[in-house]
Amino acid sequence: MKSFRTEIENPVVEKDIIELADKIAQYNNLQIDEEKFRSLRLARGVYGQRQQGVQMIRIKLPYGKVKSNQLHRIANVSDEYSTGKLHITTRQDIQIHYVDLNRTPELWAELEKDDVTLREACGNTVRNVTASETAGIDIDEPFDVSPYADAVFKFFLRNPFCQEMGRKFKVSFSASDADSGLSYMHDLGFIAKIENEIRGFKVLIAGGLGSQPRHADVLYEFLPSDKIIPTMEGILRVFDRYGERKSRGKARLKFLINDIGLEDFKDLVAAEQNAIEFKSVEIDVENYETTKPAQISQIPEVTISDKKQFEIWKSTNVIPQKQKGYVAIGVKVLLGNFYTDTARKLADLVSKYAASEIRFTLRQNLIIPFVKEELLEFFYSELTKLNFAEPGYNKAVDITACPGTDTCNLGIASSTGIAEKLEDVIKTEYPQLLANEDLVIKISGCMNACGQHNMAHIGFQGMSVRTPEKLVAPALQVLLGGGNLGNGKGIFADKIVKIPSKRGPEALRRILNDFEKNAHGSNFTEYYAAKGKKYFYDFLSDLQDATNLTQDDFIDWGNSETYVQEIGIGECAGVVIDLIATLFLESEEKIEKAKESHQNRVYSNAIYHAYSSLVNSAKAMLLSEDISTNSHANIIQQFDEVFISSDKIGLETTFSKLIYQIQEQKPTAVFSEKYIEDASYFLQKVREYRKLETSFLKENQ
């Protein structure tokens, strides 16, 4: 721990890492229970893995941007603490696997030396803020959304009101109306717009995938850029207070808005405005660290042996850039996986010949911006040496897949194995589709949709199927017809049939053959809509038959042993189940954090820490009466009904009036001090009551 104190310059980060180390020690010494510990480590990017005794570490890279020095740092950390393998996620993060829990604070400390964080990469928090990978270079963008995504990331990182929500919260920024950030499937999506020479965004709210996908609603057709942070703060405060907490499956923002309606939700957000300190937050675009291309005095000479292959690569992997004389290069990364030796060489290449920067993409690839047009042959040659020059970037052959049963607790069937097979089918049997941008194929290992299968043109979801003899085989749900229509509109795919996994390639062949025969120039979305769901069911339905499975059907893709369905406990948005004593201790910690924030004159944070303490203490008391609750709002209401109205606990006012001062008062120093005193007083009162009750029960046993 001393090494953390001496090597980490940022005291806030240092404290974070030390806290994680302390909690790991407490967990190892059985001082805190597993559920409580899980919540804390998830919010620090430490995620339980399918394999026992090791962790997956998610590295948070806002809008996918990573500098050369940061990529070197990530590679070093992966070699030292993991296996040397890097995995790009569909949220532009990097994941590494097989990490010893006890070494995670040390790993985090190493990453922070180059300003790379794990904080809030998992858990019930604001997840990685994603954005169009072409932000800043997009020829169609009205302005660069990168500084705005960066500002949102920084403002909400460690912000107290979004640390322990009922579920995760996902945010995206799209550079243009093409909506490559996929705003319609996010909790909050921003699409860049300009009105009357003012920068702003079309704002969409409460989208999501999973087992019940929901298309986001339009919250604002245009919101000036200085309002995006205050608006998001209000939304998060309401989600934190009213969002479901008992049933994990119903705890996303989309369910809250379905229940209360968009207009009532807006009213609740408006009611939070007094509590919000900053009514306008100007994004400092001028001081945002813009990308600076390398100064290149001489173009290296190279000889391309296969000119035809080079031209194919150019046609599929080179992206026009709005900056004159430059292009971006799209690099297809198979299943998002690459190794640290490649990462280092890539970092050195872009440092010397591009702009010391790459962007990870939502389709698990990467792009290299600011490549001089004269350097294309050189880059092709260098990327070929790294096995990074495969054509088909973001085309039909470029399949997205989550890790599935390779490492994820929730994986039902292999997604990476079938993805490799399907890519091989397209490459070898349908080379004419290599450059087709209108075939988006995505695969998820379970219904949670980390591979975004239900917004693809052709999607596959890992499942299982039973034979009449009750034997279990890996299976795939085939989905068709999804797609991004642009400007905040999209279509979710229809479920067509469930088939044994080994029949996935045959299903794809039938779909592609029919598409080529009957699309007549239509794109896939139009073709699917014209034919209809029943049409596809009819020519795929025979693949469902589970009465004639062979031995091979019981072995999943990429495996050699007979399939066994093993589903663990999902952690990505785990709900914490706390003991009463633990909750009281947690309330104490929140009051200490409130006092610290108050002392530092960050009054809005101090007030929210105090609010969290009040809710926590009330929740502890309700649990002591065997009353479970599903939201902060219900905790507040039920505490009044159970303890105040019955005079079990005497306050000078109702608990509702005490706690909802947060809505009525502005975040001033005076109110902050009083509210912290109220939280301390309340904790004292409920502890005294609990002590008396416990003593009474012991005496009468």
C-alpha positions in Angstrom: 0.0 0.0 0.0 2.9 2.4 0.6 3.8 1.9 -3.1 0.4 3.2 -4.1 0.9 6.3 -1.9 4.2 7.2 -3.3 3.7 6.3 -7.0 0.1 7.6 -7.7 0.2 11.4 -8.1 -3.6 11.9 -8.0 -4.7 11.6 -4.3 -8.3 10.8 -5.3 -7.1 7.8 -7.4 -4.6 6.8 -4.8 -7.4 6.7 -2.2 -9.6 4.6 -4.6 -6.9 2.0 -5.1 -6.1 1.8 -1.4 -9.8 1.3 -0.6 -9.9 -1.6 -3.1 -6.8 -3.2 -1.4 -8.4 -2.7 2.0 -11.7 -4.2 1.0 -9.9 -7.2 -0.6 -8.1 -7.8 2.7 -11.4 -7.5 4.6 -13.1 -10.0 2.2 -10.2 -12.4 2.5 -10.4 -12.2 6.3 -14.2 -12.8 6.2 -15.0 -9.3 7.5 -17.3 -8.4 4.7 -19.7 -10.7 2.8 -19.3 -11.7 -0.8 -22.4 -9.7 -2.0 -21.2 -6.5 -0.5 -17.7 -7.0 -1.8 -18.9 -7.8 -5.3 -20.6 -4.4 -5.5 -17.4 -2.6 -4.6 -15.1 -4.5 -6.9 -17.5 -4.4 -9.9 -17.5 -0.6 -9.6 -13.7 -0.8 -9.9 -13.7 -2.9 -13.1 -13.1 -6.3 -11.4 -15.5 -8.9 -12.7 -15.9 -12.5 -11.7 -15.0 -14.9 -14.4 -16.5 -18.3 -15.4 -13.3 -19.9 -14.3 -13.0 -20.0 -10.5 -10.4 -18.1 -8.7 -9.6 -15.5 -11.4 -11.0 -12.2 -12.5 -11.8 -10.4 -15.7 -10.5 -6.8 -15.6 -12.4 -4.2 -17.7 -10.3 -1.2 -18.7 -12.4 1.9 -19.3 -11.4 3.8 -22.4 -13.9 6.7 -22.9 -15.2 6.8 -26.5 -12.5 4.2 -27.4 -9.6 6.6 -27.6 -6.2 5.3 -26.6 -2.9 7.0 -27.0 0.3 5.1 -27.9 1.8 5.4 -24.4 -1.5 4.1 -22.9 -1.6 1.1 -25.3 2.0 0.3 -24.2 0.9 0.6 -20.6 -2.1 -1.7 -21.1 0.2 -4.2 -22.9 2.7 -4.2 -20.1 0.0 -4.8 -17.5 -1.6 -7.6 -19.5 1.8 -9.4 -19.7 2.5 -8.9 -16.0 -0.9 -9.7 -14.5 -2.8 -11.5 -17.3 -2.1 -13.7 -20.3 -0.9 -11.2 -22.9 -4.3 -11.3 -24.7 -6.4 -8.1 -25.1 -10.1 -8.2 -25.9 -12.0 -5.2 -27.5 -15.6 -5.0 -26.3 -18.7 -3.6 -28.0 -18.5 -0.6 -25.6 -15.0 0.3 -26.7 -13.3 -1.0 -23.6 -10.4 -3.4 -23.3 -10.8 -6.6 -21.2 -8.0 -8.8 -19.9 -8.7 -12.2 -18.2 -7.3 -14.6 -15.6 -6.1 -12.0 -13.1 -5.5 -12.8 -9.5 -7.9 -10.8 -7.3 -5.2 -9.9 -4.8 -3.1 -8.2 -7.5 -5.9 -6.0 -8.9 -5.0 -2.9 -6.8 -1.4 -3.1 -8.0 -2.6 -3.6 -11.6 -4.8 -0.5 -11.4 -2.0 1.5 -9.9 0.2 0.6 -12.9 -2.5 1.6 -15.4 -3.0 5.0 -13.7 0.6 6.0 -14.4 -0.7 6.7 -17.9 -4.1 8.0 -16.9 -6.0 4.7 -17.6 -8.8 3.8 -15.2 -10.8 0.8 -14.1 -13.3 2.9 -12.2 -16.9 2.3 -13.0 -16.2 0.0 -15.9 -18.6 -2.5 -14.4 -21.4 -2.5 -11.8 -24.4 -0.3 -11.2 -22.8 2.9 -12.5 -22.5 5.1 -15.6 -20.6 2.7 -17.9 -18.0 3.7 -20.5 -19.3 6.7 -22.5 -19.1 5.5 -26.1 -19.0 7.5 -29.3 -18.7 7.2 -33.1 -15.2 6.0 -33.8 -14.9 8.5 -36.6 -15.6 11.5 -34.2 -13.3 14.3 -35.1 -12.6 13.1 -38.6 -16.1 12.3 -39.9 -16.8 14.0 -43.2 -20.5 14.4 -42.3 -20.2 15.5 -38.7 -21.4 19.0 -37.8 -18.7 19.1 -35.1 -16.4 16.8 -33.1 -18.4 15.1 -30.3 -15.2 13.9 -28.6 -14.8 16.8 -26.2 -18.5 16.4 -25.1 -18.1 12.7 -24.5 -15.0 13.4 -22.6 -16.6 16.0 -20.4 -19.5 13.7 -19.6 -17.1 10.9 -18.7 -15.1 13.1 -16.4 -18.1 14.8 -14.7 -19.9 11.6 -13.7 -16.8 9.6 -12.8 -16.9 9.1 -9.0 -20.0 11.3 -8.8 -21.8 10.1 -5.7 -25.3 10.0 -7.1 -24.4 7.4 -9.8 -22.3 4.9 -7.8 -24.9 2.6 -6.4 -27.9 2.7 -8.8 -30.3 -0.2 -9.3 -28.6 -1.1 -12.6 -26.0 0.1 -15.1 -26.5 3.3 -17.3 -25.2 3.5 -20.8 -24.5 6.7 -22.8 -23.5 7.2 -26.4 -22.5 10.1 -28.7 -23.1 10.0 -32.4 -21.0 12.2 -34.7 -23.7 12.6 -37.4 -27.2 11.6 -38.4 -25.8 8.3 -39.5 -26.0 7.6 -35.7 -23.0 5.2 -35.7 -23.1 5.6 -31.9 -26.5 3.7 -31.9 -28.3 6.2 -29.8 -31.7 4.3 -30.0 -30.4 1.4 -27.9 -28.9 3.4 -25.1 -30.2 4.8 -21.8 -29.1 8.2 -23.1 -28.0 8.9 -26.6 -26.8 12.1 -28.1 -26.7 12.9 -31.8 -24.7 16.0 -32.9 -26.8 18.9 -34.3 -26.4 22.6 -35.0 -29.4 25.0 -34.8 -29.1 28.7 -35.3 -25.3 28.3 -35.2 -25.6 26.8 -31.7 -24.0 23.4 -31.0 -26.3 20.8 -29.4 -27.8 17.4 -29.6 -30.8 15.4 -30.4 -31.4 13.4 -27.2 -32.8 9.9 -26.9 -33.7 8.2 -23.7 -34.5 4.7 -22.3 -33.4 2.5 -25.1 -31.9 -0.9 -24.4 -31.3 -4.5 -25.7 -31.3 -7.6 -23.5 -34.3 -10.0 -23.5 -36.8 -7.1 -23.9 -35.2 -4.6 -26.3 -36.8 -1.1 -26.3 -36.4 1.6 -28.8 -35.4 4.9 -27.1 -37.8 7.8 -26.9 -36.9 11.2 -28.2 -36.4 13.4 -25.1 -35.4 16.5 -27.0 -35.1 17.2 -30.7 -32.5 19.7 -29.8 -30.7 20.4 -26.5 -27.9 23.1 -26.4 -24.6 21.5 -25.5 -24.3 23.4 -22.2 -27.4 21.6 -21.0 -26.3 18.0 -21.6 -24.6 17.5 -18.2 -27.3 19.2 -16.1 -30.0 17.2 -17.9 -28.1 13.9 -17.5 -27.6 14.7 -13.8 -31.3 15.2 -13.3 -32.1 11.9 -15.1 -29.5 10.0 -13.0 -30.9 11.4 -9.8 -34.4 10.3 -10.7 -33.2 6.9 -11.8 -31.3 6.4 -8.6 -34.3 7.3 -6.5 -37.2 5.6 -8.4 -35.5 2.9 -10.3 -36.2 -0.8 -9.4 -33.7 -2.4 -7.0 -35.3 -5.6 -6.0 -35.8 -7.3 -9.3 -32.6 -7.1 -11.3 -34.4 -8.0 -14.6 -36.6 -4.9 -14.2 -34.0 -2.4 -13.0 -33.0 -0.6 -16.2 -34.2 2.9 -17.0 -36.4 1.6 -19.9 -38.6 -0.2 -17.4 -39.0 2.8 -15.1 -40.1 5.0 -18.1 -42.4 2.2 -19.3 -44.0 2.2 -15.8 -44.5 5.9 -15.2 -44.5 7.4 -18.7 -42.1 9.8 -20.3 -44.0 13.0 -19.3 -44.2 12.0 -15.6 -40.5 11.1 -15.8 -39.7 14.6 -17.2 -41.7 16.1 -14.3 -39.6 14.2 -11.8 -36.4 15.4 -13.5 -37.7 19.0 -13.3 -38.3 18.5 -9.6 -34.6 17.7 -9.1 -33.4 21.1 -10.5 -33.0 22.8 -7.1 -30.6 20.1 -6.1 -28.5 20.5 -9.2 -25.6 22.9 -8.6 -24.7 23.7 -12.2 -27.7 24.7 -14.4 -25.4 25.2 -17.3 -22.1 23.5 -18.0 -20.1 24.9 -20.9 -17.9 22.2 -22.5 -14.3 23.5 -22.8 -13.8 22.6 -26.4 -10.9 25.0 -26.8 -8.7 23.3 -24.3 -9.6 19.7 -25.3 -6.5 17.9 -26.3 -6.9 17.7 -30.0 -5.2 15.1 -32.2 -1.9 16.2 -33.7 -0.6 14.2 -36.7 3.0 13.2 -36.7 5.4 15.4 -38.7 6.8 13.1 -41.5 9.6 14.3 -43.6 10.1 11.3 -45.7 7.7 8.6 -47.0 9.2 5.1 -46.6 9.5 3.2 -49.8 7.8 -0.2 -49.9 7.0 -2.8 -52.6 3.5 -4.3 -52.6 3.8 -7.8 -54.1 0.0 -8.5 -54.4 -1.4 -5.3 -55.9 -4.9 -6.8 -56.3 -5.1 -7.7 -52.6 -3.9 -4.2 -51.7 -6.7 -2.6 -53.9 -9.3 -4.8 -52.2 -8.0 -3.8 -48.8 -8.1 -0.1 -49.9 -11.7 -0.4 -51.0 -12.9 -1.9 -47.7 -10.6 -0.6 -45.0 -9.8 3.0 -45.9 -12.1 5.7 -44.4 -12.3 9.2 -45.9 -11.4 11.9 -43.5 -12.5 15.5 -43.4 -9.0 16.7 -42.9 -7.4 17.3 -46.3 -4.6 14.9 -47.3 -5.5 12.4 -44.5 -7.5 9.1 -44.3 -8.2 6.7 -41.5 -7.5 3.0 -41.7 -10.0 0.5 -40.4 -8.4 -2.6 -38.9 -10.5 -5.7 -38.7 -9.7 -7.5 -35.4 -11.1 -11.0 -35.4 -13.5 -11.3 -32.5 -11.9 -8.3 -31.0 -8.9 -10.3 -29.8 -5.2 -9.4 -30.3 -2.0 -9.8 -28.3 0.4 -7.5 -26.5 3.3 -7.9 -29.0 1.0 -6.7 -31.8 -0.3 -3.9 -29.5 3.2 -2.5 -28.9 4.2 -2.6 -32.6 0.9 -0.9 -33.5 1.5 1.8 -30.8 4.9 2.5 -32.2 3.6 2.6 -35.8 0.9 5.2 -35.1 3.3 7.2 -32.9 5.8 7.6 -35.6 3.6 7.7 -38.7 0.1 8.8 -37.7 -1.1 10.7 -34.7 -0.1 8.6 -31.6 -3.7 7.5 -31.3 -6.1 4.7 -32.2 -9.8 4.3 -31.6 -11.5 1.1 -30.6 -14.9 0.6 -32.2 -18.3 -0.6 -31.3 -17.8 -3.6 -33.6 -14.7 -4.7 -31.8 -12.2 -3.3 -34.3 -9.9 -0.3 -34.3 -9.2 2.6 -36.6 -6.0 4.6 -37.1 -6.8 8.2 -37.9 -4.6 10.8 -39.5 -2.7 8.6 -42.0 -1.2 10.6 -44.9 -2.7 9.3 -48.2 0.9 8.8 -49.5 1.5 6.4 -46.6 -1.2 3.9 -47.5 1.1 1.4 -49.1 3.5 1.6 -46.2 0.7 1.1 -43.7 -0.6 -1.8 -45.6 2.8 -3.4 -45.6 3.3 -2.8 -41.9 -0.2 -4.0 -40.9 0.3 -7.1 -43.0 3.3 -8.0 -40.8 1.0 -7.7 -37.8 -1.7 -9.8 -39.4 -3.9 -6.7 -39.3 -4.4 -6.1 -43.0 -7.4 -8.4 -43.6 -10.0 -6.7 -45.9 -13.6 -6.4 -44.9 -13.5 -3.8 -42.1 -17.2 -3.2 -40.9 -18.4 -5.3 -43.8 -20.5 -8.6 -44.0 -17.4 -10.7 -43.1 -16.8 -8.7 -40.0 -18.8 -10.5 -37.3 -19.2 -9.1 -33.8 -19.3 -11.6 -30.9 -19.1 -11.4 -27.1 -16.8 -13.8 -25.2 -19.7 -16.2 -24.4 -18.8 -19.4 -22.7 -15.1 -18.7 -23.1 -15.0 -16.7 -20.0 -18.4 -15.2 -19.1 -20.5 -16.5 -16.2 -23.7 -16.0 -18.1 -22.6 -17.7 -21.4 -25.0 -20.4 -22.5 -23.4 -21.4 -25.8 -20.2 -20.5 -27.6 -20.3 -17.2 -29.5 -16.7 -16.9 -30.5 -16.5 -20.4 -32.0 -19.6 -20.0 -34.2 -18.4 -16.5 -35.2 -15.1 -17.9 -36.5 -17.0 -20.6 -38.5 -19.5 -18.1 -40.0 -16.7 -15.7 -41.0 -15.0 -18.7 -42.7 -18.2 -19.5 -44.5 -18.5 -16.0 -45.9 -14.9 -15.7 -46.9 -14.7 -19.0 -48.7 -18.2 -19.4 -50.1 -19.4 -15.8 -50.6 -16.3 -13.7 -51.5 -18.6 -11.4 -53.4 -20.0 -10.2 -50.1 -16.6 -9.1 -48.8 -17.3 -5.4 -49.4 -21.0 -5.5 -48.5 -21.7 -3.0 -45.8 -25.4 -3.9 -45.6 -24.9 -7.2 -43.8 -24.3 -6.7 -40.1 -24.0 -10.0 -38.3 -23.8 -10.1 -34.5 -23.6 -13.0 -32.0 -24.3 -13.1 -28.2 -23.7 -16.0 -25.9 -26.9 -15.3 -23.9 -30.0 -13.1 -23.9 -28.1 -10.1 -22.3 -27.0 -9.0 -25.8 -23.4 -8.0 -25.1 -22.8 -8.9 -28.7 -25.8 -6.7 -29.7 -27.4 -9.6 -31.7 -31.0 -8.2 -31.6 -30.1 -5.0 -33.5 -28.3 -6.9 -36.3 -29.5 -7.7 -39.8 -28.6 -11.3 -39.0 -28.3 -12.2 -35.3 -27.5 -15.3 -33.3 -28.1 -15.8 -29.6 -26.6 -18.6 -27.6 -29.2 -21.0 -26.1 -29.7 -24.7 -25.4 -32.1 -27.3 -26.8 -33.4 -30.5 -25.3 -34.0 -33.7 -27.2 -37.0 -35.9 -26.6 -34.6 -38.1 -24.5 -33.9 -35.0 -22.3 -30.4 -34.6 -23.6 -29.1 -31.0 -23.8 -27.3 -29.6 -26.8 -26.0 -26.1 -27.5 -28.3 -24.0 -29.7 -28.7 -20.7 -31.5 -31.7 -18.4 -31.7 -31.7 -17.0 -35.2 -32.9 -13.4 -35.5 -33.4 -11.3 -38.6 -34.3 -7.9 -39.8 -32.7 -5.5 -37.3 -30.7 -2.5 -38.3 -29.8 1.2 -37.7 -31.8 3.6 -39.8 -30.0 6.7 -38.7 -30.9 9.9 -36.8 -32.0 7.9 -33.7 -34.2 5.3 -35.4 -33.6 1.6 -35.5 -35.3 -1.7 -35.8 -34.9 -4.7 -33.5 -34.6 -8.1 -35.1 -37.3 -10.7 -35.0 -36.8 -14.1 -33.5 -37.2 -16.7 -36.2 -36.2 -20.1 -35.1 -34.0 -21.9 -32.5 -31.6 -24.4 -34.0 -28.8 -26.7 -32.7 -25.6 -24.7 -32.9 -23.9 -26.9 -35.4 -26.6 -26.0 -37.9 -25.7 -22.3 -37.7 -23.6 -22.3 -40.9 -26.4 -24.0 -42.9 -28.9 -21.4 -41.6 -26.5 -18.6 -42.7 -26.1 -20.2 -46.2 -29.8 -20.4 -46.7 -30.3 -16.8 -45.7 -27.5 -15.5 -47.9 -28.6 -17.5 -50.8 -32.1 -16.2 -50.6 -30.9 -12.7 -50.1 -28.8 -12.8 -53.3 -31.6 -14.4 -55.2 -34.5 -12.3 -54.1 -33.3 -8.9 -52.7 -33.3 -7.4 -56.2 -31.1 -4.5 -55.2 -32.8 -3.9 -51.9 -30.8 -3.6 -48.7 -31.2 -6.4 -46.1 -33.6 -4.5 -43.9 -35.9 -3.7 -46.9 -35.6 -7.3 -48.2 -36.6 -8.7 -44.8 -39.5 -6.4 -44.4 -40.8 -7.2 -47.9 -40.7 -11.0 -47.3 -41.9 -11.0 -43.7 -41.2 -13.2 -40.7 -43.2 -16.2 -41.8 -41.3 -16.5 -45.1 -38.0 -17.0 -43.2 -39.5 -19.3 -40.6 -40.8 -21.5 -43.4 -37.4 -22.1 -45.1 -35.5 -22.4 -41.7 -38.0 -24.3 -39.7 -36.7 -27.8 -40.5 -33.4 -26.9 -38.9 -35.2 -26.8 -35.5 -35.7 -30.6 -35.4 -34.0 -32.0 -32.3 -35.1 -35.6 -32.9 -32.2 -36.4 -35.3 -29.1 -34.9 -33.6 -25.8 -36.5 -34.1 -23.0 -36.9 -31.6 -21.3 -33.8 -33.1 -24.4 -31.7 -32.3 -23.6 -32.2 -28.6 -20.1 -30.6 -28.9 -20.2 -26.8 -29.0 -18.0 -24.8 -31.5 -14.4 -24.5 -30.4 -14.8 -27.4 -27.9 -13.9 -31.0 -27.9 -16.0 -32.2 -24.9 -19.7 -32.9 -24.7 -21.7 -29.8 -24.0 -22.8 -29.1 -20.4 -25.0 -26.1 -19.7 -23.4 -24.1 -16.9 -24.8 -20.7 -16.2 -23.3 -18.8 -13.3 -24.5 -15.7 -11.5 -24.3 -12.6 -13.6 -22.4 -9.8 -12.0 -22.6 -7.0 -14.6 -25.4 -5.3 -12.6 -25.5 -7.3 -9.5 -27.9 -6.2 -6.7 -26.3 -6.0 -3.3 -27.9 -7.9 -0.4 -26.5 -6.5 2.8 -26.6 -7.5 6.4 -28.1 -4.8 8.7 -24.9 -4.2 10.5 -23.1 -3.8 7.2 -25.6 -1.2 6.1 -25.1 0.8 9.2 -21.3 0.8 8.7 -21.9 1.8 5.2 -24.0 4.7 6.4 -21.2 5.8 8.6 -18.8 5.7 5.7 -21.2 7.8 3.6 -21.4 10.4 6.3 -17.6 10.6 6.5 -17.5 11.1 2.7 -20.1 13.8 3.1 -18.0 15.6 5.7 -14.9 15.3 3.5 -16.8 16.7 0.4 -18.2 19.5 2.6 -14.7 20.4 3.9 -13.5 20.5 0.2 -16.5 22.8 -0.6 -18.1 20.3 -3.0 -21.5 20.8 -1.4 -23.6 19.0 -4.0 -21.5 15.8 -3.5 -21.7 16.2 0.3 -25.4 16.5 0.2 -25.8 13.4 -1.9 -23.5 11.3 0.3 -25.7 12.4 3.2 -28.8 11.5 1.3 -27.3 8.0 0.6 -26.6 7.6 4.2 -30.2 8.4 5.1 -31.6 5.9 2.6 -29.1 3.2 3.6 -30.1 3.6 7.3 -33.8 3.4 6.5 -33.2 0.4 4.3 -31.4 -1.4 7.2 -34.4 -0.8 9.5 -36.9 -2.1 7.0 -34.8 -5.2 6.5 -34.8 -5.7 10.2 -38.6 -6.0 9.9 -38.3 -8.4 7.0 -39.6 -5.8 4.6 -37.8 -5.7 1.2 -38.1 -2.7 -1.0 -37.6 -2.1 -4.7 -36.6 1.6 -4.9 -35.3 4.5 -2.8 -38.7 6.2 -3.1 -40.4 3.1 -1.6 -37.8 2.9 1.2 -38.7 6.5 2.1 -42.4 5.9 2.0 -42.4 2.6 3.8 -40.1 3.8 6.6 -42.7 6.5 7.4 -45.5 3.9 7.4 -43.6 1.3 9.5 -41.6 3.4 11.9 -42.9 7.0 12.0 -46.7 6.7 11.7 -46.6 3.9 14.4 -44.4 6.1 16.7 -41.8 3.3 16.9 -39.1 5.9 16.1 -39.7 9.5 17.0 -38.5 12.3 14.7 -39.4 15.9 14.8 -40.9 15.5 11.3 -41.6 12.7 8.9 -38.8 10.9 7.3 -40.1 12.0 3.9 -39.8 15.6 4.8 -36.4 15.1 6.4 -34.9 13.4 3.4 -36.7 15.3 0.6 -35.1 18.5 1.7 -32.6 17.5 -1.0 -35.2 18.5 -3.6 -36.2 21.8 -1.9 -32.9 23.3 -1.0 -30.1 24.5 -3.2 -26.7 22.9 -2.6 -25.2 25.6 -0.4 -22.7 25.3 2.5 -25.4 26.0 5.1 -27.7 23.3 3.8 -24.9 20.9 3.3 -23.8 21.2 6.9 -27.4 20.8 8.2 -28.2 17.9 6.0 -25.0 16.0 7.2 -26.1 16.7 10.8 -29.6 15.3 9.9 -28.1 12.1 8.5 -25.9 11.7 11.5 -28.8 12.2 13.9 -31.0 9.8 11.9 -28.3 7.1 12.0 -28.0 7.5 15.7 -31.8 7.2 16.2 -32.2 4.1 14.2 -29.2 2.5 15.8 -30.5 3.2 19.2 -33.9 1.7 18.2 -32.2 -1.4 16.7 -30.1 -1.9 19.8 -33.2 -1.8 22.1 -35.1 -4.2 19.8 -32.2 -6.6 19.7 -31.8 -6.5 23.5 -35.5 -7.1 23.9 -35.5 -10.1 21.6 -32.6 -11.6 23.4 -34.2 -11.2 26.8 -37.4 -12.9 25.6 -35.9 -15.8 23.8 
